[in-house]
Amino acid sequence: MKNKTSKKIIVIILISGLLVAGYLVIIAFARTWHKTDIEFRIHINDQLVQESTFGESPTFAIWLENPVTGINQTVFVTKRAASGEWEGKTEVPVALPKWFEVYKIENRTKELPTFKKPAPLAITGATPKPGYFKTRVRVTPGSKWICWIEVNLAGDFNEYYQEYNETKKTTDEFATGQPALLYRAEFEAILGKVVKPEIAGMSVPGSPDGKIIHPLKGITTATDIFDEINIAIVRPNPKIIK
């Protein structure tokens, strides 16, 4: 009699477990109903990283701009720029000039991110190693966006951007090499759409006219730091736990 009772209890527990699991799966899928994600897919050129003076992966930031309001929302920024960890330097304003400008407005500050006052953890990530990098952000289906991606590979010197210029007798103060490049893409968040950002210019702070974005000048290998880059509108991944 006891054995039959024990078996019934086990069966009830198993059925209850399956029902709970099924309920959780349904809830997970329900949370993604009529929602879309923007997925950023980037491939970092390993050869260029290895050929640069420091051999470190590039610093980069991704953000969205509302084309109607002009309000920006940072999606991702690599840890070095987000935390001000520049190995001996308190600031490197030439690393990501345009994103630093966006950061100041977003966070209502006049200062760049520092170790004591870093960028929010929600947007900060470890600097990806060469290879594929992906990140996502949830948006309203059908919403319109301008996407910006800024990238800088430190120490990627060339004939125009030299570590030390013999003629001018000047040194690259921040060992930046070629300036940061800015990619841009404008699109509507329609499921299945894939867009490829195009280079909008190079980011150079401190110009007399106050502009940061300029036409490319003297740029060579920097255009290949990301040798594959696209933005896809996809279904969110169902998650039982948020």
Buried (B, 14 or more C-beta within 10 A) or exposed (E): EEEEEEEEEEEEEEEEEEEEEEEEEEEBBEEBEEBBBBBBBBBBBEEBBEEBBEEBBBBBBBBBBEEEEEEBBBBBBBBBBBBBBBEEEEBBEBBBBBBBBBBBEBBEEEEBBBEEEBBEEEBBBEBBEBEEBEBBBEBEEEBEBBBBBBBBBBBBBEEEBBEEEEEEEEEBEBBBBBBBBBBBBEBEBEEEBEBEBEBBBBBBBEEEEEEBBBEBEEBBBBEEBBEEBBBBBBBBEBEEEE
